[in-house]
Amino acid sequence: MQIPSNTQQRIIIDYLATLTDAPDAFLHGATLSLCASLLGKRVVTPFAGRELTPCLWIVLVGRSTKLRKTTTQS
């Protein structure tokens, strides 16, 4: 997945890439998780007469040890 170069997410991923050799796909997942946790329940979307809060599930799948899954989650 290509992320445009002028976005805050790309800036964060580029910075994280200087700290680890984890693949960009995992850094992308970590960045989405970070954004979701910063939003928390402060952002809502009206749906069917009620408010929905965002719910984001991220699964990182890769070989053990080699792809730095735990590193990107920390």
Secondary structure, 3 states (H helix, E strand, C coil): CCCCCCCHHHHHHHHHHCCCCCCHHHHHHHHHHHHHHHHCCCCCEEECCEEECCCCCCCCCCCCCCCCHHHHHC
